[in-house]
Amino acid sequence: MTASMFTTDPHTGDRRDTGIIPTDAAGVIAATTTAAAAFAVTRASSRTWRAGLLRALADGLERHRAALIEAAVAETGLTAARLDGEVSRSAFQFRLFADAVQEGGYIEAIIDHAGTTELGPAPDVRRMLVPIGPVAVFGASNFPFAFSVVGGDTASALAGGNPVVVKAHSSHLVTSQRSFVALAEAAERYGAPTGLIGIVYGQQAGALLVADPRITAVGFTGSLATGQILQEIIAAREAPIPFFGELSSVNPLVITTGALRERTATIAAGLFASVTGSAGQLCTKPGIALVPAGAAGDVLVAAVVALAEASTPQTLLNERIHEAFGDIRSRLVHDGRARPLIASRSGENGFSRSAEVLEIDAAAFSSAAAEEAFGPLVLIVRYESVSDVRAVLTAIPHSLTATIHSAPAEDVQRRDLTDAARDVAGRIVYDGFPTGVRVSWAMHHGGPWPATNTQHTSVGVTAIRRFLRPLAWQDAPTDVLPEELRDGPAALPRRVDGMLVLPPGS
């Protein structure tokens, strides 16, 4: 008989049996088979039906809020307040996608009527984005709701008309199970087909899920090493599929001399809060801060160190992250030649660590000092010129974000820094901090490899684009066309014969 899986409370290190059995090969096949059957229904569903489903799922989360937070507090070490906000964010994501589905612009409906062109007679061609098929979603350790079973990958895949099979994260098994129940109950109550949402447990189940021929895309948030393993499984498939991975990011932050003259204390406090929020376990944490050499920079560094020394150890998500944090710090010091500015401290209970502040001169910076430290650690790089900043950014792996703090009068330097950051990040933040990602239409949460391996975002409305594919109908009879591509008034924006046509009453 297969043993059930254990969960661990990071606050104490205590383990308990969840009663959850790892999913075997037959269980994975059952999940993907029912997902494929559900796809026959969801791909033909109307946008109105799909929008209603997403709102029903958001309501289901709200009904289970207390039980979800209770489980996550015991499994992640995150605070109830942070987790409550994350449940709200997850519900908001479902409702935002519902609005986008109802509006309809995301399908990029285009109609080119038959006619005579400069190149001669042309056929009638109509095009839009259609669902891709069952999607595998891997839950993330640091966001048990917003990037896991009830997270943005799930919401955007469902919004596109695709069933989802989630691989539960081993660090929060009970949270994942309760999250699945919340969605499954809401989907059943709404009248959605069986198999619309599925879940599997265990590392082997995750590998089998990615290899299953019924899965048509994978959404993953996690380590670069695990992401590369999943890519290898996909490459071995008879028909490779898209892999949308968010993998690694150090998120450089640059501070100018002018910014220090205006607001050193404010920047120091904001930087420390951004580095240590959620115990530094956010994918957008600014892990490297470039600070001018000299007295003004010394004042800022001293302020950050004072905040770190006054802080108490924070609980990390799990034992693996706790151990890796110490190992990475050691490598940054010994291989990267960074100088520790405060003594390293661990908490007395569970998997806790204190904030760490390291420092290095830009002239000594190398790729060995550019490793992502997942936890409350910042490496301060002291630079002399914009050319130093460019050299450091070249040595840093590409990131989700880059941040620039400058003074209003530093327009030339700000443009130079923007030019340096443009090719190394997916989002440039000015005079703020990259943590706290807005869920909106314009947000881009992605970046050049290894931040992600895709041109698409995993946060915001355009995340839906990952799980759609273009399909064109040429000289098609009206009865086979989707409603969105038929002639006459339409309740969505379309491009007709090259002209943008808005819905009546817009």
Sequence and secondary structure as in RCSB ss.txt:
>XXXX:A:sequence
MTASMFTTDPHTGDRRDTGIIPTDAAGVIAATTTAAAAFAVTRASSRTWRAGLLRALADGLERHRAALIEAAVAE
TGLTAARLDGEVSRSAFQFRLFADAVQEGGYIEAIIDHAGTTELGPAPDVRRMLVPIGPVAVFGASNFPFAFSVV
GGDTASALAGGNPVVVKAHSSHLVTSQRSFVALAEAAERYGAPTGLIGIVYGQQAGALLVADPRITAVGFTGSLA
TGQILQEIIAAREAPIPFFGELSSVNPLVITTGALRERTATIAAGLFASVTGSAGQLCTKPGIALVPAGAAGDVL
VAAVVALAEASTPQTLLNERIHEAFGDIRSRLVHDGRARPLIASRSGENGFSRSAEVLEIDAAAFSSAAAEEAFG
PLVLIVRYESVSDVRAVLTAIPHSLTATIHSAPAEDVQRRDLTDAARDVAGRIVYDGFPTGVRVSWAMHHGGPWP
ATNTQHTSVGVTAIRRFLRPLAWQDAPTDVLPEELRDGPAALPRRVDGMLVLPPGS
>XXXX:A:secstr
     EEE TTT  EEE       HHHHHHHHHHHHHHHHHHTT  HHHHHHHHHHHHHHHHHTHHHHHHHHHHH
H   HHHHHHHHHHHHHHHHHHHHHHHH GGG  EEE  EEETTEEE  EEEEEEE   EEEE  SS TTTTSTT
SHHHHHHHHTT  EEEE  TT HHHHHHHHHHHHHHHHHHT  TTSEEEE SHHHHHHHHH TT  EEEEES HH
HHHHHHHHHHHSSS   EEEE      EEE HHHHHHHHHHHHHHHHHHHHGGGG  TT   EEEEESSHHHHHH
HHHHHHHHHHS  EE S HHHHHHHHHHHHHHHHTS  EESS   B SSSSEE  EEEEEEGGG  GGG     S
SEEEEEEESSHHHHHHHHHHS  EEEEEEE  TT HHHHHHHHHHHHTTEEEEEESS S S   SSS     TTT
TBSSSS SSSGGGGGGGEEEEEEES  GGGS GGGSSS  SS EEETTEEE  TT 
